[in-house]
Amino acid sequence: MEPLNIMHDYVLPKQFRFFGILALIFAIIFFTQHINLFGFLVSSASIFLGALMLTARYGLSLDTSQKQYKEFVSLLWFQSGTWKNYTGIEKIFINKIVESERMVSRSGAKFDFQSQSCQAYIKFDDGQKIELDSDKSKERLLSRLNEYNEQLQTIIQDNTM
């Protein structure tokens, strides 16, 4: 059976991924204006950096047939991480996370922003917990967890109530 690969959070924040898109656009424009070796090298470097910024993600790979898992970082779709053994999966559980951010203007006015998201964790029999997936919508997260659970065959516990 093929390992279950779950890609979740991006390594870089949205602002850096936006610069990755700008780097790709810059590479295309620069190469069309400078069709020579220098233009090729600068464009290639920009494409490489832009692609790195856009594809850097954290993930989890679970091989239920060999009872192994791997937490990895994926760069340009190449995964780096080491396989670890587990005895069994106790459950998958969902928690509600409240994130808050405070911004202060130059005049001293304070603005608080709060957002809620749901995070799913997998708990192994030895008590170790690993983040599995997250989403702002509980329904979308549950839908994905049910797809994962077809292979994992464990309990999904909802702690968001």
N, C-alpha and C positions, 0 to 999 in steps of 0.2 A: 504494500500500500504506500502511496506517495505521501510524504510529510505534508502536514497542514501548515502553510505559510500565511501568517497574519501580519500585514503591514499596518502599523498605527502611526504614531506621531512623527512629524517632520523633525529633523535635527535642527534646522535653521528656522527662525521666525519668518513671518510673512514678508517683512521688509527686505530681508536678504533674498528670498525667493523672487521678489519683484525685481531686485537688481540682477538676478539670474536671467530673467526675461529680457531686461534691458541689455545685458551682455550679449545675448543671442541676436537681438535686433541690431546692435552695434556691429557684431561680426558680419552679418549679412550686408549691411550698408558699407562697411569699411572694405570688404572684399570686392564689392562691385565697383568701388571708386579707385581701388589700388590693386589692379590685377598684375601682381608681381610676387616675388618671393617674400618680401617684407609683409605685404598685404595678406598673403597666405598664412604666414607665421602668426601674425597678430590676430587674424580671424580664427585660426585654429585654437589659439590659447583662450580667446574669448568664448568660443563654443565649448571648450572643455570646462572652463570655470562656470559658465552658465549652466551647463548640464549637471555639474557637481552640485551646484546650489539647488537646482530643481529636483534632483533625484535622491538627495540624502534623507533617509528615513530610518526610524527604529522599527524593529520587527521581532516576531517570535515564530519559531518553527517547531512544530510538535510532530514527532514520529511515534505514533501509538503502537505500531507493530514491534518496534525495538525499545519502546519506553524510554525515549530520549527527547530532550528539548534543547533549543539553542536560542538565546537572546542575541540578536545581531544588529549591526548597523549596515545598511545597504547604500552603497555608493555606485552610481551608474549600473545598478542591478547586480552588482557583485556583493555577496554577503560575507561579513567577517564576524566570527564568533566561534565559540567552542561548544561541542555537544556535551550535555550533562545527563546523567541517568536519573530516573525517578521510579518510585515503586508503584504509584497509582495516583489518580486524580480524584481528590475528595469532592470538589464542587467548583462551579463558576458562580461568582457573586457580583452583584451590581451595587455600587454606592453612588449617591448623589454628591457632587462636589460643587461648592459655592466658591467662585473666584471673585476677588474684589481688587480694584485698582483705584488708587487715589492720585488725582492730578491737581497740581497747585499752579495757578496762573501767576504772572508777575505781580499782580495787584494783591496776591495773597488769598484769593478766593479758592476754596477747595471743592473739588468735584469728585464724588465717589461713584464708581461704576461697578455693578455686580452682574455676574452672569452665572448661570447654572449649567452644569453638564453632568452626564452620567459616565462613570468609568467602570469597566468590567475587569475583574481579576480572576485568575485561575489559582486555586489552592491545591497543592499536592498533599499527599498523605503525610509527609514529614513536616507539614506546617508552613512550608515556604509559599509565599504569595508573589505572583508576577502579574504586572499589568498586561491585560489581554487586548483590550480595545476601548475606545471612548467615542462619544458622540454627544452633541447637544440635544438630540432627540432620543428619548428613551425607546420609542417604537422602532426607529431605524437600528439602534443598537441591539435590541432584542431580536430583530429579524436576522441580523448578521450572526448573533450568538446561536440562534437556532440552526443556521447553516453549519457553523463550526461544530455544534453538538451532534450533528449526524455522524461525524467521525469520532468525536470524543466520548459520546455515550455517558454523560454525567448529569448531575443535578444543576439547574440554573436557579439561584436564589436571588430574589429581588429585595434589596434592603433600602429602596428609595422611598418607601411609604412612611 
